[in-house]
Every structure is written in C-alpha cells, then in structure tokens.
Amino acid sequence: MSIRATRIIEIGRFKGFSTLCLASALRFIDIGWQEPQQHKQRPDINYNEFEAPKKRQLLSIDPFPTKEAEELILEANLENYVEFINTRSDEVTIDGLVDLIFIDGDHSYEGCKADVFNYVPWYLRPGGYFILHDYYGWYDAAGNNNSPVKQVIDELIAEELFEHILIDTGYQSFTVFRNSNP
C-alpha cells in the first residue's frame, strides 16, 4: 500500500481473503519499512508527518457474514484493524473520507454501479483509489465476457471520469481507478 492508507472500505468479503490482504497491508504500514533518506526528496511532503504512526482501519461491509472470514482475521491477529459491518452496502453511512475502496460485493450491473456511485463521490478522498474486482467472467458458450462488473468498468472508462488501469491476473482480475477530483 504505497498510498499509506489509513482508512479502507471493502464492499463484499465472502470468506475473508481480500479482508485478510487489506488488513495485512494496513499492519505492514504500521510495522513499517524505512525508505532510504535519499528517497525523501520531495519538498511538498513533510516526511515526519507522512511516516508518523496513525490509526488504520478497514471497514468491511457484507450482509452475509461468514465464520471463515472472522476466524481468518482472528488467526492473523488483525482484529484491531478490521471493523465488520454486517449489512447491505446501500444501508451503510461512513463518517469521513477513505484512501481506498475495494468493491467486490453485488456483482449485478445495478448493484456494482450503485456501489461505485454511492461510495466513490462521497467517501473517497481526492487522489484516492477504488478497485473493482471481476472484470473477466460470466463467459457464454461463444467465449464472450458477459461480466456485469466489466460493463460498469467499460462505462466508467468511456465516461473518462477517472484514471484507470486493468491489472490482468489471468483470473477474474482487477481494474484500479484513481479519483483525481480536487
């Protein structure tokens, strides 16, 4: 997490693998790594403040909590980083802005698009990132990708509202968007 996130929203957790990854990244920032002094050259950054310890939190939203997800977080000793919000994403209100939003919840076109527009404009800080999972999938017999998430992603790209990059993992893959709104 080179963005040094302090707050993350995760929409959709299922068995908790993305929850584990995101919370582990927050802990890694706290454990820290020391950048060499020669990398700290930007005059626009106060590195003492930038690298100072901060409270870090993952808000994990899912209406269908699983025992596996909770056990995974407990086993990894990450419970101080994760707040489980066991309700539908359209029923949640968050105080303040976040650095990153990971959307992997309702995979219907309407649900995915609602998650983007109910969260990104209201909760994502300027310069923050949001990620949509499952660009590939829902293939028909002819080999056409019918992923409803892909449809939302393709529309966001066509509207040119956000900078973006597709990270093709060979599986369902991710598209990362950057909120460039000042």
Protein Blocks (a to p, Z undefined) as FASTA:
>chain_A
ZZopabdcdehjknommmmmmmmmmmmmmnopaddfklmmbfkbcfklmmpccddddddd
dfbdcfklmmmmmmnopmmmpccddddfklcccedjdfbdcdfbbfbfklmmmmmmmmmm
mmmcghiacddehkbgjiafkopacbfklmmmmmmmmnomagcddddehinopaddddfb
ZZ
